[in-house]
Amino acid sequence: MIEFGTLILVILIGYGLGSIPFGYVFAKLGGHGDIRDIGSGNIGTTNVLRTGSKFLALLTLLADVGKGFAAIAIANYMVGQSGMFLAALAVLIGHLFPVWLNFKGGKGVAVYVGVMLALSPLTGLFAIGAWIVAALVSRKSSLAALAMIVLVLPLLFLLGEYTSAYVAIVMGALIFRAHRENIARLRDGSEPKIFA
């Protein structure tokens, strides 16, 4: 039987990893100041791209995907599958509500991809492909992210990965909530494009 203390540790590690604000840190180190004063004020990849540095944006993307993947890998090593799902929620909550930035973080899309890659590699790769296609068609990062989350669910159920699907539903709901301002802008046509 898994010890309660070990599960708590898995949750704390997941939250701790999730709360590392890589976009904020990389923008600072790159000499761009506080990323929260740029563009949308978000600490994620799309806003880091608005600094004009594709390199820093790529670093942010890889680091945020990586922390999602790492949280699941660590949990799997420590306690197995049951801990992995707790870690998935913890790492996303850490990213959305990091203690270091007054609980105002990113929107969780890259973390979601990292979690999916760890829970179901095929689904993770599908998620990346779905985002790319949706982004190329819509030219809007937020719409691509939301479309990706919706498209991932049928695949998880088709693969019979029901627990991962339920976790994806909860994570997706949190990410949709984080995108509520983007959704409002999508409705009125004012959401900015990521490609000219």
N, C-alpha and C positions, 0 to 999 in steps of 0.2 A: 504493500500500500504506500502511496506517495504521501510524504509528510506534509502537513499544512504549512510548516515553515519554509519548506522547499518551494512550494507553489507561490508563496508570498515573495520569495527571492526571485523567482522567474518573472513575476509581475513587475517587481522593482527594477530588475535589469532591463526588461522590455521598455518600461516607461523611461528609464534613464537613457537608453539608446535613442529612443524616439525624440526625447527632449533636446538632443544636441542640435542646435540651429545652424546647420552647415551653411546655408545660404547667407545668413547673417555674418558668420565667421569669415567665409571666403570673400565676401564683399568688403569687409573691413580690412582683411589682409591684402586685398587687391587695391586698396587705396580709394575705394568708392564710398567710404563713409557708412552710415547706417542705411541698410537696404530698405528699412521701413519708411525712409524719407523719399524713396524713389518709386515712380510708377504707381502701382496698386498698393504699395506698402507691405506686400506679402514677402515672406522669406524664401519662397520656393523658386524652382528653376526658371519659370517664365519671367518672373520679375527680375531675377539676377541677370537674365539675358538683356533686360532693358538698360543695364549698365554699359552695354556695348561689348562686353567680354563673353564671347562664346565659350572660351576655355573655362572661365569661372562657372558659367551656367552648366557646362558638362560635368565639372567637378561636383557641383551641387546635386545634379541628377544622379550621378553614380553613388555619391555618399548617402543620399536619402534612400535610394533603392537598396544600397548595402546595409543600412541599419535595419530596414525591414527584414531582409534576408537573415542577417546575423541574429536578430532577436529570436527568430523561429529556430535557427540552427542550434543556438545555445539552449533553448528550452527543450528541444528534442534530445539533446545530449544529456540534460539534467534529469528530465522526468518523462520523456516520451511524448506521445501524441496529445494527451490531455493538456499538458503544459504548453504545447505549441499554440493551441487556440487561445489560451489566456494571454500568451505573449503577443499574439497577433493584435488583440484589442489594446493591450497595454502600450505597444510601440506606436500604434496609431494615435492613441489618446495623448501620449507623450509629445508627439509631433504637433498635434492640434493645439495642445495646451501645455507648452513648456514652462516649467517653473522659472527658468532663467530669463524669460521675456514677458513676465507678468501674465503668463498663461494665454498669450496671444501668439500662435504659431502659424504654420503653413496649412495647406489644405489637404495634404495626405495622399496625393495621387501617386507619387513616386514610391512612398512607403508601401502603399497598397500593392504596387507591382512587385516590390521586393518580397512581400509576404506571399503573394501568389506564386512567385518563382520557387519559393521554399516549400510551400504546401503542395503545389501541383505544377511542376516545371512546364508541362504542356500548356496548362492554362495561363501560366505567366508569360510564355512566349506568345500565345494567342492575344493576351491583353496588350502586349507591346505592339503587335501587328495591327490590332484593332484601333489603338490610339493613333498610330501613324497614318492609317488610311483615313480615319475620321478627321484628323488634323489637316491632311492634304485636301480633303474635300471641302471642309467647313472653314479652314484657315483660322479656327478659333480653339485655343488650348482648352478652355473650360468645357466647351461642347464635346470635344474629342474625349476628354476625361470622363464625362458623364456617360457618353455613349459606350465607352469601353467597359465601365462598371456594369451597365445594363446587359451588354453582350456576353460578359463573362459568365453570368449566372446560368444560362441554359447549358453552356458547355460543362460546367461543374456537375449539374444534375444528369446530363447525358453520360458523363464519365462515371456516375455513381458515387461521386465524392460529396456525399450529402452534408457531412459535418463542415467541410470546407465551404460548401455553398451557404450554409447558415451563417458562418463567420463572415463570408463575403457580403451577405445581406446586411448584417449589422455594420460592418465597416463601410459599405456603400451608403447606408443611411447617414452615417456620421459625415462622410465626404460630401454628400448632397447638401447636408445642412451647412457645411463650411462654404459651399458654393452658392448659397442663397442670393447673395448680391449679384453674382455672375448670372444666375438664372434670371433675375429681374432685368439685367441688361440685355440678355439674349432675347427676352420677350419684347423689349422696346427697341431692339436693333442697335444699341449703343456699345455692345461688347467689342473691345478692340481685337484686331486680327494679329496673328503671330507671323504671318507671311504677307508680303506686299502684293 
